[in-house]
């Protein structure tokens, strides 16, 4: 069998084309490697930038969370201080009103009975009677009897 001239030319042409590519790649292999390395470095750089941005965002979130925590603690301490002051004020107000109530009660008990002044005047009169009985009669017995009368 005889092969057609076109078939003979196709096979060597494909082979020639392969050889040309191999030869071109062998010459340009360094350039191709450099290109691939540059692409790889660009991808790494992009990945690092993304990771860096994520780290910055995370650090910012942590910082904001820390600030929020400090503000919350400050707010809680302030509220606790206000509550303590309010409790203290309420306690002082209660004690003052209790003291005022006791004073009013004592005042009203003295108004209801003889006043304090009347009681003191009565004591002074009793002492005067006792003293005058000693001076007038010269005996202690009468003054004791007078004192017993006033006591009973």
MODELLER restraints for C-alpha pairs under 7 A, 6 or more apart:
rsr = mdl.restraints
at = mdl.atoms
rsr.add(forms.Gaussian(group=physical.xy_distance, feature=features.Distance(at['CA:110:A'], at['CA:116:A']), mean=6.39, stdev=0.5))
rsr.add(forms.Gaussian(group=physical.xy_distance, feature=features.Distance(at['CA:130:A'], at['CA:143:A']), mean=5.28, stdev=0.5))
rsr.add(forms.Gaussian(group=physical.xy_distance, feature=features.Distance(at['CA:130:A'], at['CA:146:A']), mean=6.89, stdev=0.5))
rsr.add(forms.Gaussian(group=physical.xy_distance, feature=features.Distance(at['CA:130:A'], at['CA:147:A']), mean=6.77, stdev=0.5))
rsr.add(forms.Gaussian(group=physical.xy_distance, feature=features.Distance(at['CA:133:A'], at['CA:142:A']), mean=6.71, stdev=0.5))
rsr.add(forms.Gaussian(group=physical.xy_distance, feature=features.Distance(at['CA:133:A'], at['CA:143:A']), mean=5.47, stdev=0.5))
rsr.add(forms.Gaussian(group=physical.xy_distance, feature=features.Distance(at['CA:134:A'], at['CA:140:A']), mean=5.95, stdev=0.5))
rsr.add(forms.Gaussian(group=physical.xy_distance, feature=features.Distance(at['CA:134:A'], at['CA:143:A']), mean=6.06, stdev=0.5))
